[in-house]
């Protein structure tokens, strides 16, 4: 039995930052057009993904795909039936948490800044936040 699911990201909209995030997390993302996410059976395979984590890379029985939607944000797709203990929600939370830090560092570098110290993670009203401290490069 299969249950292919898709989950929309709240913040992920930049391909390079997403690929860098996945690499930082220890994966080897495959970038291309119209890639197929393999599920439990051939009938569960889904096409149209631009970034793919192959099952051989995730250590699970299925692939994880990222598809850029019309609004510019990515949707994650996987077959959670065969991905246990990975769920779309817990995987998305981990990736988005790291993505925010990766994107902030990339934006800072463009502005001539660099991150100082470790990211500070905190929670407000049940929502996770990350605080970064910057300094001007060459200051």
Backbone bond lengths (Angstrom), bond angles and torsions (degrees), N, CA, C in turn:
res aa  C-N    CA-C-N  psi(-1)  N-CA   C-N-CA  omega(-1)  CA-C   N-CA-C  phi
1 X - - - 1.450 - - 1.520 109.34 -
2 X 1.297 116.21 141.01 1.446 121.48 -176.99 1.528 109.99 -125.55
3 X 1.312 114.84 159.83 1.467 119.72 179.11 1.523 109.19 -150.71
4 X 1.316 116.97 63.48 1.468 120.56 -178.22 1.520 108.92 -56.66
5 X 1.345 116.02 131.13 1.460 121.19 -178.97 1.508 110.99 -130.50
6 X 1.319 114.64 152.59 1.459 121.83 173.54 1.525 107.77 -125.40
7 X 1.321 115.45 144.33 1.454 121.32 -179.42 1.518 108.24 -136.80
8 X 1.311 116.79 128.89 1.465 122.86 -176.62 1.524 110.73 -81.72
9 X 1.333 115.70 132.65 1.463 121.55 176.52 1.523 109.65 -76.78
10 X 1.324 115.95 150.89 1.463 121.12 179.61 1.517 112.12 -94.10
11 X 1.334 116.98 -22.69 1.463 118.70 -173.59 1.528 114.45 -132.07
12 X 1.307 119.03 -15.00 1.465 121.15 -171.94 1.523 111.38 -83.21
13 X 1.337 115.88 111.81 1.461 120.00 -178.08 1.529 113.16 -141.97
14 X 1.325 117.80 8.94 1.465 121.30 -177.20 1.529 108.76 -125.90
15 X 1.336 116.46 116.22 1.468 120.85 -173.56 1.526 113.22 -58.82
16 X 1.331 117.88 -49.37 1.465 119.75 -176.81 1.527 110.97 -61.43
17 X 1.322 117.48 -42.74 1.468 120.28 178.91 1.526 111.04 -64.50
18 X 1.330 117.66 -37.32 1.463 120.48 178.26 1.525 110.66 -67.56
19 X 1.315 117.27 -44.13 1.465 120.96 178.53 1.534 109.96 -63.23
20 X 1.334 117.30 -44.54 1.471 120.75 177.96 1.530 111.19 -61.66
21 X 1.317 116.45 -39.18 1.470 121.10 177.65 1.520 110.69 -61.22
22 X 1.322 116.69 -48.44 1.465 120.57 -179.12 1.527 111.53 -63.20
23 X 1.325 116.87 -38.46 1.467 120.46 176.40 1.525 110.12 -64.27
24 X 1.339 116.82 -43.31 1.464 121.49 178.96 1.538 110.83 -60.62
25 X 1.327 116.60 -31.18 1.458 121.59 179.75 1.534 112.28 -81.38
26 X 1.347 116.59 -1.52 1.456 120.62 175.83 1.522 115.49 98.39
27 X 1.318 117.25 7.75 1.459 120.90 178.97 1.524 111.14 -94.73
28 X 1.316 115.61 167.42 1.463 122.83 175.95 1.528 108.05 -120.47
29 X 1.335 117.23 80.95 1.468 119.72 -176.78 1.524 112.49 -65.40
30 X 1.335 115.52 141.92 1.455 123.06 176.75 1.523 106.49 -104.81
31 X 1.332 116.92 121.24 1.462 121.76 -177.71 1.523 108.73 -104.80
32 X 1.321 116.43 133.12 1.461 122.20 179.69 1.515 109.55 -179.25
33 X 1.304 115.90 -178.01 1.464 120.63 -179.82 1.524 110.60 -104.08
34 X 1.314 116.32 145.02 1.460 123.91 173.40 1.534 112.98 52.11
35 X 1.333 115.91 46.90 1.459 120.80 177.81 1.531 110.16 -81.49
36 X 1.321 115.94 156.83 1.455 122.30 -177.69 1.520 111.13 -104.53
37 X 1.319 115.74 130.23 1.469 122.60 173.08 1.523 106.51 -91.93
38 X 1.330 116.23 119.67 1.460 121.17 -178.73 1.525 110.34 -84.66
39 X 1.322 115.13 128.93 1.452 122.18 176.79 1.510 111.28 -105.34
40 X 1.331 115.92 -153.10 1.459 122.44 -176.22 1.527 112.20 -66.91
41 X 1.319 117.19 -41.48 1.465 121.43 178.72 1.523 108.82 -132.39
42 X 1.313 116.44 170.64 1.473 119.65 179.48 1.519 111.31 -57.38
43 X 1.335 116.28 -33.96 1.466 120.55 -179.64 1.523 111.36 -67.19
44 X 1.332 116.82 -19.08 1.456 121.02 -178.49 1.525 113.08 -92.38
45 X 1.318 117.71 -3.05 1.458 120.82 179.32 1.525 109.71 -68.90
46 X 1.334 116.59 140.52 1.462 121.50 180.00 1.521 108.67 -126.64
47 X 1.344 116.13 137.57 1.466 122.05 -179.09 1.519 110.86 -104.70
48 X 1.326 114.69 168.78 1.456 120.39 172.88 1.516 115.46 101.18
49 X 1.322 118.27 15.70 1.468 121.92 -177.62 1.526 110.83 -98.05
50 X 1.338 116.27 141.84 1.460 121.34 -179.49 1.535 113.02 -94.24
51 X 1.315 117.21 -27.46 1.469 121.49 179.90 1.520 107.10 -127.02
52 X 1.330 115.65 132.16 1.456 120.27 -174.09 1.524 110.56 -132.26
53 X 1.327 115.36 134.29 1.460 121.84 168.81 1.521 105.46 -107.14
54 X 1.315 116.67 111.09 1.463 121.19 -176.63 1.529 110.77 -73.06
55 X 1.325 115.40 150.70 1.460 120.42 -178.22 1.528 111.45 -58.88
56 X 1.319 116.82 -29.61 1.466 119.82 177.44 1.527 111.27 -66.31
57 X 1.327 116.40 -25.72 1.465 122.26 -179.96 1.532 111.60 -87.58
58 X 1.348 116.84 -34.56 1.463 120.01 -176.64 1.520 112.52 -84.62
59 X 1.337 116.65 -17.81 1.455 120.32 -177.17 1.522 112.12 76.69
60 X 1.323 117.07 12.44 1.459 122.29 179.19 1.529 109.41 -106.84
61 X 1.322 116.40 -175.58 1.463 120.62 -178.68 1.520 112.60 -95.28
62 X 1.336 117.48 6.73 1.459 120.81 179.83 1.514 111.30 -148.84
63 X 1.323 114.64 167.84 1.462 121.35 179.06 1.528 110.19 -88.77
64 X 1.327 114.92 164.18 1.463 122.37 172.48 1.522 106.53 -124.59
65 X 1.328 116.66 127.89 1.460 120.63 -177.83 1.513 112.15 -118.62
66 X 1.328 114.72 154.89 1.462 122.71 175.36 1.515 107.55 -125.05
67 X 1.339 115.35 124.49 1.457 121.66 -177.40 1.527 108.51 -121.50
68 X 1.338 116.00 128.65 1.461 119.83 177.85 1.523 108.72 -82.10
69 X 1.318 115.90 124.41 1.457 122.29 -177.74 1.527 110.74 -88.97
70 X 1.318 117.00 172.95 1.466 122.72 -177.63 1.531 112.61 -59.31
71 X 1.328 117.49 -29.93 1.471 120.29 -179.65 1.531 112.53 -82.23
72 X 1.350 117.54 -0.15 1.460 121.66 176.82 1.520 114.94 94.72
73 X 1.323 118.27 -9.21 1.462 121.35 -179.55 1.525 110.21 -97.66
74 X 1.322 115.30 152.71 1.457 120.77 -177.21 1.517 111.96 -86.85
75 X 1.335 114.48 149.31 1.453 124.06 171.25 1.517 106.47 -115.43
76 X 1.325 116.10 137.10 1.457 121.12 176.54 1.524 107.25 -94.86
77 X 1.331 116.71 141.06 1.456 121.22 177.63 1.515 110.87 -131.79
78 X 1.339 115.73 134.11 1.465 120.95 178.51 1.524 109.01 -161.46
79 X 1.307 115.32 167.29 1.456 122.66 175.65 1.532 107.24 -105.05
80 X 1.345 118.49 90.94 1.463 120.04 -173.70 1.529 114.18 -64.41
81 X 1.326 117.33 -18.31 1.468 120.95 178.41 1.529 110.43 -57.99
82 X 1.328 116.91 -37.89 1.465 120.48 -177.70 1.527 112.79 -103.86
83 X 1.337 117.66 3.02 1.459 121.13 -175.20 1.524 113.45 -100.80
84 X 1.312 118.29 0.62 1.453 122.04 -176.11 1.523 110.81 -46.73
85 X 1.309 121.03 133.39 1.459 128.69 9.37 1.543 114.23 -90.78
86 X 1.318 117.81 6.65 1.466 120.21 179.36 1.525 108.84 -73.00
87 X 1.323 115.83 132.90 1.464 120.86 171.24 1.525 107.66 -120.08
88 X 1.328 118.14 155.56 1.465 118.97 177.76 1.530 111.96 -55.49
89 X 1.327 116.85 -39.02 1.467 120.50 -177.34 1.523 112.25 -67.43
90 X 1.341 118.09 -49.19 1.465 117.88 -177.50 1.522 111.39 -70.91
91 X 1.324 117.35 -33.73 1.466 119.42 177.32 1.529 110.33 -67.13
92 X 1.343 116.73 -44.54 1.467 121.00 179.29 1.530 110.80 -61.01
93 X 1.327 117.91 -41.93 1.458 120.95 178.93 1.528 111.39 -59.50
94 X 1.327 116.78 -44.30 1.470 120.71 179.85 1.530 111.15 -64.84
95 X 1.335 116.07 -46.46 1.470 119.79 -178.11 1.526 110.44 -65.78
96 X 1.324 117.86 -45.78 1.472 119.96 -178.86 1.527 111.91 -63.94
97 X 1.326 117.11 -37.78 1.462 119.93 177.35 1.520 112.03 -59.38
98 X 1.328 116.59 -45.41 1.462 120.81 178.63 1.521 111.17 -72.88
99 X 1.335 117.63 -36.01 1.469 122.39 -179.81 1.533 110.91 -59.24
100 X 1.318 117.02 -42.36 1.466 120.95 -179.30 1.525 110.32 -59.36
101 X 1.316 117.04 -42.92 1.469 121.25 178.68 1.531 110.17 -66.79
102 X 1.329 117.45 -44.67 1.469 121.48 179.79 1.526 111.06 -60.30
103 X 1.323 116.84 -45.23 1.464 120.52 -178.86 1.525 111.11 -67.57
104 X 1.317 117.55 -39.09 1.466 120.69 178.17 1.527 111.04 -62.97
105 X 1.319 116.97 -40.87 1.470 120.74 178.53 1.526 110.84 -65.67
106 X 1.335 117.36 -40.42 1.465 121.20 179.05 1.527 110.57 -65.39
107 X 1.310 117.06 -42.06 1.469 121.47 178.41 1.521 110.27 -64.58
108 X 1.314 117.00 -42.93 1.466 121.28 178.67 1.526 110.92 -60.94
109 X 1.324 117.30 -43.43 1.469 121.07 -179.90 1.530 110.87 -60.48
110 X 1.338 117.06 -39.47 1.466 120.33 177.90 1.519 111.92 -63.90
111 X 1.323 116.35 -28.57 1.468 121.59 -179.04 1.527 112.78 -91.58
112 X 1.342 116.70 4.22 1.462 120.61 -179.88 1.516 113.13 78.95
113 X 1.329 116.62 27.26 1.456 121.89 179.76 1.521 109.79 -116.84
114 X 1.316 115.95 162.59 1.462 120.17 173.11 1.522 108.70 -137.09
115 X 1.313 114.59 152.65 1.456 121.08 -179.45 1.519 109.16 -77.45
116 X 1.322 115.68 135.11 1.462 122.35 178.65 1.531 107.76 -112.44
117 X 1.315 116.68 127.75 1.461 120.46 178.53 1.514 112.97 75.85
118 X 1.315 114.51 -177.71 1.463 121.29 -178.49 1.529 110.44 -85.56
119 X 1.317 116.54 150.48 1.470 119.25 175.18 1.529 110.31 -60.70
120 X 1.314 116.25 140.50 1.463 121.75 177.68 1.525 107.74 -102.37
121 X 1.327 116.50 118.25 1.459 121.20 -179.23 1.522 108.52 -100.65
122 X 1.333 115.76 136.37 1.452 121.09 177.91 1.520 109.34 -150.46
123 X 1.318 115.91 167.58 1.458 121.34 -176.04 1.522 109.80 -125.03
124 X 1.332 116.19 137.20 1.459 122.52 175.69 1.519 107.42 -131.26
125 X 1.322 116.18 120.86 1.464 121.70 -179.72 1.534 112.58 52.02
126 X 1.323 116.25 40.10 1.451 121.44 177.59 1.512 115.37 80.83
127 X 1.330 117.90 -0.01 1.462 121.26 -179.36 1.529 109.23 -106.11
128 X 1.345 114.91 132.44 1.459 121.05 -179.71 1.528 111.00 -76.36
129 X 1.326 116.05 139.19 1.463 122.61 176.76 1.520 108.88 -132.23
130 X 1.321 115.35 155.42 1.461 121.36 176.74 1.519 107.45 -129.25
131 X 1.328 116.22 130.66 1.463 121.57 178.17 1.528 107.91 -112.41
132 X 1.327 115.29 129.02 1.459 122.04 177.19 1.510 108.64 -118.42
133 X 1.316 116.30 146.27 1.449 121.40 177.19 1.526 107.09 -112.13
134 X 1.327 116.33 134.98 1.470 122.33 -175.80 1.517 110.79 -118.62
135 X 1.335 114.25 158.14 1.455 120.65 169.42 1.527 107.86 -140.53
136 X 1.321 115.78 154.17 1.448 121.87 179.36 1.517 108.86 -69.78
137 X 1.330 117.03 133.54 1.464 121.67 178.41 1.526 107.56 -66.63
138 X 1.317 115.86 132.47 1.461 121.00 178.60 1.518 113.24 83.70
139 X 1.325 117.66 6.41 1.465 120.56 -178.74 1.511 110.35 -84.15
